[in-house]
Amino acid sequence: MSTAELKELRKEVKRDIGHADEKIIRKIYVMLETGAESDLWNEMPDEIVAELEESIAQSKRGQTITHEQVKKKHPQWFTKRV
């Protein structure tokens, strides 16, 4: 992958993460946290890889919702817990 392609991919990922739901964000976080230790993508179950690939495809098709829409749909995710 060229430097320009990598730069563009990073921009796309940043944009897509901004629209991802909690489940996807948690999966990405785990991938990033363990990425330094191994190539998690190749070690993940096929089901998880398929879900991530479908999420990416949905985002590219514009099938996303805003942060505000998520807050309205799932207000319990935004309450402070002590």
N, CA, C and O atoms as a Maestro MAE file, in Angstrom:
{
 s_m_m2io_version
 :::
 2.0.0
}

f_m_ct {
 s_m_title
 :::
 protein
 m_atom[328] {
  # First column is atom index #
  i_m_mmod_type
  r_m_x_coord
  r_m_y_coord
  r_m_z_coord
  i_m_residue_number
  s_m_chain_name
  s_m_pdb_residue_name
  s_m_pdb_atom_name
  i_m_atomic_number
  :::
  1 25 0.855 -1.174 0.000 1 A "MET " " N  " 7
  2 3 0.000 0.000 0.000 1 A "MET " " CA " 6
  3 2 0.898 1.233 0.000 1 A "MET " " C  " 6
  4 15 1.853 1.316 0.772 1 A "MET " " O  " 8
  5 25 0.589 2.173 -0.857 2 A "SER " " N  " 7
  6 3 1.398 3.388 -0.949 2 A "SER " " CA " 6
  7 2 1.094 4.307 0.234 2 A "SER " " C  " 6
  8 15 0.095 4.128 0.931 2 A "SER " " O  " 8
  9 25 1.955 5.279 0.447 3 A "THR " " N  " 7
  10 3 1.769 6.243 1.524 3 A "THR " " CA " 6
  11 2 0.479 7.028 1.324 3 A "THR " " C  " 6
  12 15 -0.248 7.285 2.283 3 A "THR " " O  " 8
  13 25 0.196 7.403 0.098 4 A "ALA " " N  " 7
  14 3 -1.032 8.152 -0.194 4 A "ALA " " CA " 6
  15 2 -2.272 7.301 0.081 4 A "ALA " " C  " 6
  16 15 -3.260 7.795 0.626 4 A "ALA " " O  " 8
  17 25 -2.219 6.028 -0.295 5 A "GLU " " N  " 7
  18 3 -3.351 5.133 -0.049 5 A "GLU " " CA " 6
  19 2 -3.571 4.940 1.441 5 A "GLU " " C  " 6
  20 15 -4.708 4.921 1.912 5 A "GLU " " O  " 8
  21 25 -2.482 4.796 2.177 6 A "LEU " " N  " 7
  22 3 -2.575 4.623 3.624 6 A "LEU " " CA " 6
  23 2 -3.171 5.871 4.269 6 A "LEU " " C  " 6
  24 15 -4.004 5.766 5.169 6 A "LEU " " O  " 8
  25 25 -2.754 7.034 3.820 7 A "LYS " " N  " 7
  26 3 -3.281 8.284 4.351 7 A "LYS " " CA " 6
  27 2 -4.782 8.376 4.090 7 A "LYS " " C  " 6
  28 15 -5.540 8.766 4.978 7 A "LYS " " O  " 8
  29 25 -5.217 8.024 2.891 8 A "GLU " " N  " 7
  30 3 -6.640 8.054 2.551 8 A "GLU " " CA " 6
  31 2 -7.431 7.040 3.376 8 A "GLU " " C  " 6
  32 15 -8.534 7.330 3.840 8 A "GLU " " O  " 8
  33 25 -6.861 5.858 3.553 9 A "LEU " " N  " 7
  34 3 -7.517 4.829 4.357 9 A "LEU " " CA " 6
  35 2 -7.691 5.302 5.795 9 A "LEU " " C  " 6
  36 15 -8.740 5.083 6.401 9 A "LEU " " O  " 8
  37 25 -6.668 5.949 6.338 10 A "ARG " " N  " 7
  38 3 -6.768 6.479 7.703 10 A "ARG " " CA " 6
  39 2 -7.917 7.486 7.811 10 A "ARG " " C  " 6
  40 15 -8.667 7.471 8.787 10 A "ARG " " O  " 8
  41 25 -8.052 8.353 6.817 11 A "LYS " " N  " 7
  42 3 -9.144 9.328 6.826 11 A "LYS " " CA " 6
  43 2 -10.493 8.628 6.796 11 A "LYS " " C  " 6
  44 15 -11.414 9.020 7.512 11 A "LYS " " O  " 8
  45 25 -10.614 7.598 5.972 12 A "GLU " " N  " 7
  46 3 -11.884 6.861 5.883 12 A "GLU " " CA " 6
  47 2 -12.217 6.175 7.203 12 A "GLU " " C  " 6
  48 15 -13.362 6.197 7.654 12 A "GLU " " O  " 8
  49 25 -11.207 5.569 7.815 13 A "VAL " " N  " 7
  50 3 -11.428 4.882 9.093 13 A "VAL " " CA " 6
  51 2 -11.867 5.881 10.158 13 A "VAL " " C  " 6
  52 15 -12.796 5.609 10.918 13 A "VAL " " O  " 8
  53 25 -11.204 7.037 10.218 14 A "LYS " " N  " 7
  54 3 -11.582 8.052 11.201 14 A "LYS " " CA " 6
  55 2 -13.022 8.499 10.988 14 A "LYS " " C  " 6
  56 15 -13.767 8.668 11.953 14 A "LYS " " O  " 8
  57 25 -13.420 8.691 9.733 15 A "ARG " " N  " 7
  58 3 -14.792 9.100 9.437 15 A "ARG " " CA " 6
  59 2 -15.770 7.992 9.844 15 A "ARG " " C  " 6
  60 15 -16.805 8.262 10.454 15 A "ARG " " O  " 8
  61 25 -15.439 6.762 9.505 16 A "ASP " " N  " 7
  62 3 -16.335 5.639 9.792 16 A "ASP " " CA " 6
  63 2 -16.489 5.412 11.287 16 A "ASP " " C  " 6
  64 15 -17.583 5.102 11.759 16 A "ASP " " O  " 8
  65 25 -15.411 5.562 12.028 17 A "ILE " " N  " 7
  66 3 -15.480 5.373 13.476 17 A "ILE " " CA " 6
  67 2 -16.426 6.384 14.100 17 A "ILE " " C  " 6
  68 15 -17.101 6.087 15.085 17 A "ILE " " O  " 8
  69 25 -16.473 7.570 13.528 18 A "GLY " " N  " 7
  70 3 -17.375 8.595 14.037 18 A "GLY " " CA " 6
  71 2 -18.840 8.216 13.954 18 A "GLY " " C  " 6
  72 15 -19.679 8.824 14.619 18 A "GLY " " O  " 8
  73 25 -19.154 7.220 13.146 19 A "HIS " " N  " 7
  74 3 -20.542 6.796 12.971 19 A "HIS " " CA " 6
  75 2 -20.797 5.375 13.476 19 A "HIS " " C  " 6
  76 15 -21.914 4.869 13.366 19 A "HIS " " O  " 8
  77 25 -19.795 4.746 14.014 20 A "ALA " " N  " 7
  78 3 -19.923 3.352 14.443 20 A "ALA " " CA " 6
  79 2 -20.718 3.239 15.742 20 A "ALA " " C  " 6
  80 15 -20.700 4.141 16.579 20 A "ALA " " O  " 8
  81 25 -21.410 2.121 15.891 21 A "ASP " " N  " 7
  82 3 -22.144 1.895 17.134 21 A "ASP " " CA " 6
  83 2 -21.198 1.341 18.199 21 A "ASP " " C  " 6
  84 15 -20.032 1.059 17.925 21 A "ASP " " O  " 8
  85 25 -21.714 1.194 19.400 22 A "GLU " " N  " 7
  86 3 -20.883 0.776 20.531 22 A "GLU " " CA " 6
  87 2 -20.221 -0.580 20.290 22 A "GLU " " C  " 6
  88 15 -19.046 -0.764 20.610 22 A "GLU " " O  " 8
  89 25 -20.960 -1.514 19.734 23 A "LYS " " N  " 7
  90 3 -20.435 -2.864 19.499 23 A "LYS " " CA " 6
  91 2 -19.198 -2.815 18.595 23 A "LYS " " C  " 6
  92 15 -18.195 -3.476 18.862 23 A "LYS " " O  " 8
  93 25 -19.287 -2.032 17.538 24 A "ILE " " N  " 7
  94 3 -18.167 -1.925 16.604 24 A "ILE " " CA " 6
  95 2 -16.994 -1.211 17.260 24 A "ILE " " C  " 6
  96 15 -15.847 -1.630 17.100 24 A "ILE " " O  " 8
  97 25 -17.265 -0.142 17.994 25 A "ILE " " N  " 7
  98 3 -16.191 0.596 18.664 25 A "ILE " " CA " 6
  99 2 -15.444 -0.310 19.634 25 A "ILE " " C  " 6
  100 15 -14.215 -0.276 19.701 25 A "ILE " " O  " 8
  101 25 -16.173 -1.108 20.376 26 A "ARG " " N  " 7
  102 3 -15.511 -2.027 21.325 26 A "ARG " " CA " 6
  103 2 -14.632 -3.043 20.592 26 A "ARG " " C  " 6
  104 15 -13.531 -3.353 21.046 26 A "ARG " " O  " 8
  105 25 -15.114 -3.558 19.469 27 A "LYS " " N  " 7
  106 3 -14.325 -4.518 18.696 27 A "LYS " " CA " 6
  107 2 -13.061 -3.875 18.136 27 A "LYS " " C  " 6
  108 15 -11.982 -4.467 18.164 27 A "LYS " " O  " 8
  109 25 -13.212 -2.666 17.632 28 A "ILE " " N  " 7
  110 3 -12.052 -1.965 17.087 28 A "ILE " " CA " 6
  111 2 -11.051 -1.682 18.195 28 A "ILE " " C  " 6
  112 15 -9.844 -1.828 18.004 28 A "ILE " " O  " 8
  113 25 -11.552 -1.281 19.345 29 A "TYR " " N  " 7
  114 3 -10.663 -1.003 20.479 29 A "TYR " " CA " 6
  115 2 -9.848 -2.239 20.847 29 A "TYR " " C  " 6
  116 15 -8.638 -2.152 21.057 29 A "TYR " " O  " 8
  117 25 -10.505 -3.372 20.923 30 A "VAL " " N  " 7
  118 3 -9.799 -4.611 21.250 30 A "VAL " " CA " 6
  119 2 -8.748 -4.921 20.194 30 A "VAL " " C  " 6
  120 15 -7.634 -5.331 20.519 30 A "VAL " " O  " 8
  121 25 -9.104 -4.726 18.942 31 A "MET " " N  " 7
  122 3 -8.141 -4.976 17.861 31 A "MET " " CA " 6
  123 2 -6.913 -4.078 18.010 31 A "MET " " C  " 6
  124 15 -5.780 -4.538 17.865 31 A "MET " " O  " 8
  125 25 -7.140 -2.807 18.298 32 A "LEU " " N  " 7
  126 3 -6.028 -1.872 18.430 32 A "LEU " " CA " 6
  127 2 -5.175 -2.190 19.652 32 A "LEU " " C  " 6
  128 15 -3.948 -2.109 19.597 32 A "LEU " " O  " 8
  129 25 -5.816 -2.545 20.736 33 A "GLU " " N  " 7
  130 3 -5.080 -2.857 21.962 33 A "GLU " " CA " 6
  131 2 -4.204 -4.097 21.815 33 A "GLU " " C  " 6
  132 15 -3.104 -4.155 22.365 33 A "GLU " " O  " 8
  133 25 -4.684 -5.067 21.087 34 A "THR " " N  " 7
  134 3 -3.923 -6.305 20.940 34 A "THR " " CA " 6
  135 2 -3.087 -6.324 19.667 34 A "THR " " C  " 6
  136 15 -2.272 -7.224 19.463 34 A "THR " " O  " 8
  137 25 -3.292 -5.332 18.818 35 A "GLY " " N  " 7
  138 3 -2.585 -5.279 17.539 35 A "GLY " " CA " 6
  139 2 -1.082 -5.263 17.663 35 A "GLY " " C  " 6
  140 15 -0.378 -5.819 16.820 35 A "GLY " " O  " 8
  141 25 -0.585 -4.629 18.708 36 A "ALA " " N  " 7
  142 3 0.865 -4.574 18.899 36 A "ALA " " CA " 6
  143 2 1.424 -5.950 19.224 36 A "ALA " " C  " 6
  144 15 2.599 -6.223 18.978 36 A "ALA " " O  " 8
  145 25 0.591 -6.808 19.772 37 A "GLU " " N  " 7
  146 3 1.041 -8.129 20.174 37 A "GLU " " CA " 6
  147 2 0.930 -9.159 19.052 37 A "GLU " " C  " 6
  148 15 1.714 -10.106 18.989 37 A "GLU " " O  " 8
  149 25 -0.044 -8.968 18.173 38 A "SER " " N  " 7
  150 3 -0.263 -9.959 17.129 38 A "SER " " CA " 6
  151 2 -1.089 -9.362 16.005 38 A "SER " " C  " 6
  152 15 -1.532 -8.217 16.095 38 A "SER " " O  " 8
  153 25 -1.291 -10.119 14.968 39 A "ASP " " N  " 7
  154 3 -2.148 -9.708 13.878 39 A "ASP " " CA " 6
  155 2 -3.547 -10.239 14.166 39 A "ASP " " C  " 6
  156 15 -3.932 -11.308 13.694 39 A "ASP " " O  " 8
  157 25 -4.284 -9.486 14.936 40 A "LEU " " N  " 7
  158 3 -5.579 -9.942 15.435 40 A "LEU " " CA " 6
  159 2 -6.566 -10.246 14.318 40 A "LEU " " C  " 6
  160 15 -7.378 -11.163 14.439 40 A "LEU " " O  " 8
  161 25 -6.502 -9.486 13.232 41 A "TRP " " N  " 7
  162 3 -7.450 -9.699 12.129 41 A "TRP " " CA " 6
  163 2 -7.415 -11.156 11.681 41 A "TRP " " C  " 6
  164 15 -8.457 -11.772 11.460 41 A "TRP " " O  " 8
  165 25 -6.213 -11.697 11.551 42 A "ASN " " N  " 7
  166 3 -6.068 -13.086 11.099 42 A "ASN " " CA " 6
  167 2 -6.408 -14.090 12.187 42 A "ASN " " C  " 6
  168 15 -6.621 -15.268 11.902 42 A "ASN " " O  " 8
  169 25 -6.459 -13.635 13.423 43 A "GLU " " N  " 7
  170 3 -6.754 -14.537 14.534 43 A "GLU " " CA " 6
  171 2 -8.218 -14.476 14.972 43 A "GLU " " C  " 6
  172 15 -8.671 -15.325 15.739 43 A "GLU " " O  " 8
  173 25 -8.954 -13.479 14.491 44 A "MET " " N  " 7
  174 3 -10.356 -13.344 14.890 44 A "MET " " CA " 6
  175 2 -11.211 -14.431 14.256 44 A "MET " " C  " 6
  176 15 -10.907 -14.928 13.172 44 A "MET " " O  " 8
  177 25 -12.280 -14.791 14.949 45 A "PRO " " N  " 7
  178 3 -13.216 -15.756 14.360 45 A "PRO " " CA " 6
  179 2 -13.809 -15.189 13.071 45 A "PRO " " C  " 6
  180 15 -13.994 -13.979 12.941 45 A "PRO " " O  " 8
  181 25 -14.099 -16.062 12.138 46 A "ASP " " N  " 7
  182 3 -14.668 -15.647 10.851 46 A "ASP " " CA " 6
  183 2 -15.934 -14.811 11.036 46 A "ASP " " C  " 6
  184 15 -16.181 -13.879 10.271 46 A "ASP " " O  " 8
  185 25 -16.726 -15.139 12.037 47 A "GLU " " N  " 7
  186 3 -17.970 -14.413 12.292 47 A "GLU " " CA " 6
  187 2 -17.687 -12.939 12.612 47 A "GLU " " C  " 6
  188 15 -18.387 -12.052 12.123 47 A "GLU " " O  " 8
  189 25 -16.676 -12.683 13.420 48 A "ILE " " N  " 7
  190 3 -16.323 -11.306 13.793 48 A "ILE " " CA " 6
  191 2 -15.791 -10.553 12.581 48 A "ILE " " C  " 6
  192 15 -16.155 -9.399 12.355 48 A "ILE " " O  " 8
  193 25 -14.934 -11.198 11.806 49 A "VAL " " N  " 7
  194 3 -14.393 -10.578 10.597 49 A "VAL " " CA " 6
  195 2 -15.535 -10.215 9.648 49 A "VAL " " C  " 6
  196 15 -15.549 -9.125 9.077 49 A "VAL " " O  " 8
  197 25 -16.477 -11.118 9.485 50 A "ALA " " N  " 7
  198 3 -17.613 -10.863 8.600 50 A "ALA " " CA " 6
  199 2 -18.437 -9.683 9.096 50 A "ALA " " C  " 6
  200 15 -18.866 -8.850 8.296 50 A "ALA " " O  " 8
  201 25 -18.664 -9.600 10.405 51 A "GLU " " N  " 7
  202 3 -19.421 -8.485 10.972 51 A "GLU " " CA " 6
  203 2 -18.691 -7.160 10.752 51 A "GLU " " C  " 6
  204 15 -19.315 -6.159 10.398 51 A "GLU " " O  " 8
  205 25 -17.392 -7.152 10.956 52 A "LEU " " N  " 7
  206 3 -16.619 -5.927 10.742 52 A "LEU " " CA " 6
  207 2 -16.636 -5.516 9.278 52 A "LEU " " C  " 6
  208 15 -16.804 -4.339 8.960 52 A "LEU " " O  " 8
  209 25 -16.464 -6.475 8.398 53 A "GLU " " N  " 7
  210 3 -16.485 -6.163 6.967 53 A "GLU " " CA " 6
  211 2 -17.849 -5.635 6.542 53 A "GLU " " C  " 6
  212 15 -17.925 -4.712 5.730 53 A "GLU " " O  " 8
  213 25 -18.922 -6.201 7.074 54 A "GLU " " N  " 7
  214 3 -20.262 -5.723 6.760 54 A "GLU " " CA " 6
  215 2 -20.465 -4.312 7.311 54 A "GLU " " C  " 6
  216 15 -21.085 -3.475 6.655 54 A "GLU " " O  " 8
  217 25 -19.954 -4.048 8.496 55 A "SER " " N  " 7
  218 3 -20.069 -2.706 9.078 55 A "SER " " CA " 6
  219 2 -19.349 -1.671 8.224 55 A "SER " " C  " 6
  220 15 -19.859 -0.572 8.005 55 A "SER " " O  " 8
  221 25 -18.190 -2.021 7.756 56 A "ILE " " N  " 7
  222 3 -17.422 -1.118 6.886 56 A "ILE " " CA " 6
  223 2 -18.193 -0.875 5.591 56 A "ILE " " C  " 6
  224 15 -18.282 0.259 5.119 56 A "ILE " " O  " 8
  225 25 -18.746 -1.933 5.023 57 A "ALA " " N  " 7
  226 3 -19.512 -1.805 3.780 57 A "ALA " " CA " 6
  227 2 -20.750 -0.932 3.997 57 A "ALA " " C  " 6
  228 15 -21.080 -0.107 3.145 57 A "ALA " " O  " 8
  229 25 -21.434 -1.106 5.124 58 A "GLN " " N  " 7
  230 3 -22.604 -0.283 5.424 58 A "GLN " " CA " 6
  231 2 -22.213 1.181 5.517 58 A "GLN " " C  " 6
  232 15 -22.913 2.052 5.000 58 A "GLN " " O  " 8
  233 25 -21.116 1.445 6.163 59 A "SER " " N  " 7
  234 3 -20.656 2.824 6.293 59 A "SER " " CA " 6
  235 2 -20.344 3.428 4.929 59 A "SER " " C  " 6
  236 15 -20.698 4.576 4.659 59 A "SER " " O  " 8
  237 25 -19.691 2.666 4.082 60 A "LYS " " N  " 7
  238 3 -19.361 3.153 2.747 60 A "LYS " " CA " 6
  239 2 -20.611 3.420 1.919 60 A "LYS " " C  " 6
  240 15 -20.603 4.281 1.039 60 A "LYS " " O  " 8
  241 25 -21.695 2.680 2.200 61 A "ARG " " N  " 7
  242 3 -22.968 2.895 1.494 61 A "ARG " " CA " 6
  243 2 -23.768 4.038 2.110 61 A "ARG " " C  " 6
  244 15 -24.860 4.368 1.647 61 A "ARG " " O  " 8
  245 25 -23.212 4.631 3.155 62 A "GLY " " N  " 7
  246 3 -23.906 5.737 3.809 62 A "GLY " " CA " 6
  247 2 -24.958 5.297 4.801 62 A "GLY " " C  " 6
  248 15 -25.779 6.105 5.236 62 A "GLY " " O  " 8
  249 25 -24.946 4.027 5.166 63 A "GLN " " N  " 7
  250 3 -25.934 3.492 6.110 63 A "GLN " " CA " 6
  251 2 -25.414 3.684 7.534 63 A "GLN " " C  " 6
  252 15 -25.044 2.731 8.220 63 A "GLN " " O  " 8
  253 25 -25.402 4.933 7.946 64 A "THR " " N  " 7
  254 3 -24.911 5.286 9.275 64 A "THR " " CA " 6
  255 2 -25.945 6.150 9.968 64 A "THR " " C  " 6
  256 15 -26.892 6.632 9.346 64 A "THR " " O  " 8
  257 25 -25.752 6.337 11.259 65 A "ILE " " N  " 7
  258 3 -26.585 7.272 12.000 65 A "ILE " " CA " 6
  259 2 -25.655 8.194 12.779 65 A "ILE " " C  " 6
  260 15 -24.510 7.845 13.064 65 A "ILE " " O  " 8
  261 25 -26.158 9.362 13.115 66 A "THR " " N  " 7
  262 3 -25.344 10.339 13.821 66 A "THR " " CA " 6
  263 2 -25.235 9.995 15.299 66 A "THR " " C  " 6
  264 15 -25.980 9.166 15.821 66 A "THR " " O  " 8
  265 25 -24.299 10.644 15.950 67 A "HIS " " N  " 7
  266 3 -24.126 10.480 17.386 67 A "HIS " " CA " 6
  267 2 -25.411 10.890 18.117 67 A "HIS " " C  " 6
  268 15 -25.827 10.233 19.071 67 A "HIS " " O  " 8
  269 25 -26.025 11.972 17.662 68 A "GLU " " N  " 7
  270 3 -27.268 12.433 18.277 68 A "GLU " " CA " 6
  271 2 -28.374 11.392 18.154 68 A "GLU " " C  " 6
  272 15 -29.146 11.204 19.094 68 A "GLU " " O  " 8
  273 25 -28.463 10.718 17.022 69 A "GLN " " N  " 7
  274 3 -29.476 9.681 16.832 69 A "GLN " " CA " 6
  275 2 -29.216 8.502 17.779 69 A "GLN " " C  " 6
  276 15 -30.154 7.927 18.333 69 A "GLN " " O  " 8
  277 25 -27.955 8.150 17.959 70 A "VAL " " N  " 7
  278 3 -27.607 7.062 18.889 70 A "VAL " " CA " 6
  279 2 -27.992 7.461 20.307 70 A "VAL " " C  " 6
  280 15 -28.541 6.647 21.051 70 A "VAL " " O  " 8
  281 25 -27.713 8.692 20.686 71 A "LYS " " N  " 7
  282 3 -28.054 9.160 22.032 71 A "LYS " " CA " 6
  283 2 -29.554 9.083 22.283 71 A "LYS " " C  " 6
  284 15 -29.987 8.738 23.383 71 A "LYS " " O  " 8
  285 25 -30.349 9.406 21.263 72 A "LYS " " N  " 7
  286 3 -31.804 9.326 21.419 72 A "LYS " " CA " 6
  287 2 -32.281 7.877 21.486 72 A "LYS " " C  " 6
  288 15 -33.183 7.545 22.255 72 A "LYS " " O  " 8
  289 25 -31.670 7.027 20.679 73 A "LYS " " N  " 7
  290 3 -32.090 5.628 20.613 73 A "LYS " " CA " 6
  291 2 -31.651 4.839 21.848 73 A "LYS " " C  " 6
  292 15 -32.364 3.947 22.307 73 A "LYS " " O  " 8
  293 25 -30.475 5.171 22.381 74 A "HIS " " N  " 7
  294 3 -29.906 4.417 23.506 74 A "HIS " " CA " 6
  295 2 -29.433 5.357 24.612 74 A "HIS " " C  " 6
  296 15 -28.235 5.418 24.888 74 A "HIS " " O  " 8
  297 25 -30.337 6.086 25.246 75 A "PRO " " N  " 7
  298 3 -29.916 7.054 26.273 75 A "PRO " " CA " 6
  299 2 -29.202 6.395 27.454 75 A "PRO " " C  " 6
  300 15 -28.415 7.044 28.144 75 A "PRO " " O  " 8
  301 25 -29.472 5.121 27.688 76 A "GLN " " N  " 7
  302 3 -28.828 4.427 28.806 76 A "GLN " " CA " 6
  303 2 -27.313 4.323 28.632 76 A "GLN " " C  " 6
  304 15 -26.588 4.158 29.613 76 A "GLN " " O  " 8
  305 25 -26.841 4.415 27.417 77 A "TRP " " N  " 7
  306 3 -25.395 4.353 27.176 77 A "TRP " " CA " 6
  307 2 -24.696 5.628 27.596 77 A "TRP " " C  " 6
  308 15 -23.470 5.662 27.702 77 A "TRP " " O  " 8
  309 25 -25.473 6.686 27.839 78 A "PHE " " N  " 7
  310 3 -24.894 7.988 28.098 78 A "PHE " " CA " 6
  311 2 -25.160 8.486 29.498 78 A "PHE " " C  " 6
  312 15 -25.056 9.683 29.765 78 A "PHE " " O  " 8
  313 25 -25.502 7.585 30.390 79 A "THR " " N  " 7
  314 3 -25.710 7.969 31.781 79 A "THR " " CA " 6
  315 2 -24.460 7.643 32.579 79 A "THR " " C  " 6
  316 15 -23.825 6.609 32.371 79 A "THR " " O  " 8
  317 25 -24.123 8.519 33.471 80 A "LYS " " N  " 7
  318 3 -22.933 8.320 34.287 80 A "LYS " " CA " 6
  319 2 -23.227 7.280 35.362 80 A "LYS " " C  " 6
  320 15 -24.232 7.362 36.069 80 A "LYS " " O  " 8
  321 25 -22.355 6.326 35.469 81 A "ARG " " N  " 7
  322 3 -22.532 5.266 36.469 81 A "ARG " " CA " 6
  323 2 -21.458 5.413 37.528 81 A "ARG " " C  " 6
  324 15 -20.293 5.673 37.228 81 A "ARG " " O  " 8
  325 25 -21.865 5.245 38.749 82 A "VAL " " N  " 7
  326 3 -20.923 5.398 39.853 82 A "VAL " " CA " 6
  327 2 -20.632 4.073 40.482 82 A "VAL " " C  " 6
  328 15 -19.855 3.999 41.434 82 A "VAL " " O  " 8
  :::
 }
 m_bond[327] {
  # First column is bond index #
  i_m_from
  i_m_to
  i_m_order
  :::
  1 1 2 1
  2 2 3 1
  3 3 4 2
  4 3 5 1
  5 5 6 1
  6 6 7 1
  7 7 8 2
  8 7 9 1
  9 9 10 1
  10 10 11 1
  11 11 12 2
  12 11 13 1
  13 13 14 1
  14 14 15 1
  15 15 16 2
  16 15 17 1
  17 17 18 1
  18 18 19 1
  19 19 20 2
  20 19 21 1
  21 21 22 1
  22 22 23 1
  23 23 24 2
  24 23 25 1
  25 25 26 1
  26 26 27 1
  27 27 28 2
  28 27 29 1
  29 29 30 1
  30 30 31 1
  31 31 32 2
  32 31 33 1
  33 33 34 1
  34 34 35 1
  35 35 36 2
  36 35 37 1
  37 37 38 1
  38 38 39 1
  39 39 40 2
  40 39 41 1
  41 41 42 1
  42 42 43 1
  43 43 44 2
  44 43 45 1
  45 45 46 1
  46 46 47 1
  47 47 48 2
  48 47 49 1
  49 49 50 1
  50 50 51 1
  51 51 52 2
  52 51 53 1
  53 53 54 1
  54 54 55 1
  55 55 56 2
  56 55 57 1
  57 57 58 1
  58 58 59 1
  59 59 60 2
  60 59 61 1
  61 61 62 1
  62 62 63 1
  63 63 64 2
  64 63 65 1
  65 65 66 1
  66 66 67 1
  67 67 68 2
  68 67 69 1
  69 69 70 1
  70 70 71 1
  71 71 72 2
  72 71 73 1
  73 73 74 1
  74 74 75 1
  75 75 76 2
  76 75 77 1
  77 77 78 1
  78 78 79 1
  79 79 80 2
  80 79 81 1
  81 81 82 1
  82 82 83 1
  83 83 84 2
  84 83 85 1
  85 85 86 1
  86 86 87 1
  87 87 88 2
  88 87 89 1
  89 89 90 1
  90 90 91 1
  91 91 92 2
  92 91 93 1
  93 93 94 1
  94 94 95 1
  95 95 96 2
  96 95 97 1
  97 97 98 1
  98 98 99 1
  99 99 100 2
  100 99 101 1
  101 101 102 1
  102 102 103 1
  103 103 104 2
  104 103 105 1
  105 105 106 1
  106 106 107 1
  107 107 108 2
  108 107 109 1
  109 109 110 1
  110 110 111 1
  111 111 112 2
  112 111 113 1
  113 113 114 1
  114 114 115 1
  115 115 116 2
  116 115 117 1
  117 117 118 1
  118 118 119 1
  119 119 120 2
  120 119 121 1
  121 121 122 1
  122 122 123 1
  123 123 124 2
  124 123 125 1
  125 125 126 1
  126 126 127 1
  127 127 128 2
  128 127 129 1
  129 129 130 1
  130 130 131 1
  131 131 132 2
  132 131 133 1
  133 133 134 1
  134 134 135 1
  135 135 136 2
  136 135 137 1
  137 137 138 1
  138 138 139 1
  139 139 140 2
  140 139 141 1
  141 141 142 1
  142 142 143 1
  143 143 144 2
  144 143 145 1
  145 145 146 1
  146 146 147 1
  147 147 148 2
  148 147 149 1
  149 149 150 1
  150 150 151 1
  151 151 152 2
  152 151 153 1
  153 153 154 1
  154 154 155 1
  155 155 156 2
  156 155 157 1
  157 157 158 1
  158 158 159 1
  159 159 160 2
  160 159 161 1
  161 161 162 1
  162 162 163 1
  163 163 164 2
  164 163 165 1
  165 165 166 1
  166 166 167 1
  167 167 168 2
  168 167 169 1
  169 169 170 1
  170 170 171 1
  171 171 172 2
  172 171 173 1
  173 173 174 1
  174 174 175 1
  175 175 176 2
  176 175 177 1
  177 177 178 1
  178 178 179 1
  179 179 180 2
  180 179 181 1
  181 181 182 1
  182 182 183 1
  183 183 184 2
  184 183 185 1
  185 185 186 1
  186 186 187 1
  187 187 188 2
  188 187 189 1
  189 189 190 1
  190 190 191 1
  191 191 192 2
  192 191 193 1
  193 193 194 1
  194 194 195 1
  195 195 196 2
  196 195 197 1
  197 197 198 1
  198 198 199 1
  199 199 200 2
  200 199 201 1
  201 201 202 1
  202 202 203 1
  203 203 204 2
  204 203 205 1
  205 205 206 1
  206 206 207 1
  207 207 208 2
  208 207 209 1
  209 209 210 1
  210 210 211 1
  211 211 212 2
  212 211 213 1
  213 213 214 1
  214 214 215 1
  215 215 216 2
  216 215 217 1
  217 217 218 1
  218 218 219 1
  219 219 220 2
  220 219 221 1
  221 221 222 1
  222 222 223 1
  223 223 224 2
  224 223 225 1
  225 225 226 1
  226 226 227 1
  227 227 228 2
  228 227 229 1
  229 229 230 1
  230 230 231 1
  231 231 232 2
  232 231 233 1
  233 233 234 1
  234 234 235 1
  235 235 236 2
  236 235 237 1
  237 237 238 1
  238 238 239 1
  239 239 240 2
  240 239 241 1
  241 241 242 1
  242 242 243 1
  243 243 244 2
  244 243 245 1
  245 245 246 1
  246 246 247 1
  247 247 248 2
  248 247 249 1
  249 249 250 1
  250 250 251 1
  251 251 252 2
  252 251 253 1
  253 253 254 1
  254 254 255 1
  255 255 256 2
  256 255 257 1
  257 257 258 1
  258 258 259 1
  259 259 260 2
  260 259 261 1
  261 261 262 1
  262 262 263 1
  263 263 264 2
  264 263 265 1
  265 265 266 1
  266 266 267 1
  267 267 268 2
  268 267 269 1
  269 269 270 1
  270 270 271 1
  271 271 272 2
  272 271 273 1
  273 273 274 1
  274 274 275 1
  275 275 276 2
  276 275 277 1
  277 277 278 1
  278 278 279 1
  279 279 280 2
  280 279 281 1
  281 281 282 1
  282 282 283 1
  283 283 284 2
  284 283 285 1
  285 285 286 1
  286 286 287 1
  287 287 288 2
  288 287 289 1
  289 289 290 1
  290 290 291 1
  291 291 292 2
  292 291 293 1
  293 293 294 1
  294 294 295 1
  295 295 296 2
  296 295 297 1
  297 297 298 1
  298 298 299 1
  299 299 300 2
  300 299 301 1
  301 301 302 1
  302 302 303 1
  303 303 304 2
  304 303 305 1
  305 305 306 1
  306 306 307 1
  307 307 308 2
  308 307 309 1
  309 309 310 1
  310 310 311 1
  311 311 312 2
  312 311 313 1
  313 313 314 1
  314 314 315 1
  315 315 316 2
  316 315 317 1
  317 317 318 1
  318 318 319 1
  319 319 320 2
  320 319 321 1
  321 321 322 1
  322 322 323 1
  323 323 324 2
  324 323 325 1
  325 325 326 1
  326 326 327 1
  327 327 328 2
  :::
 }
}
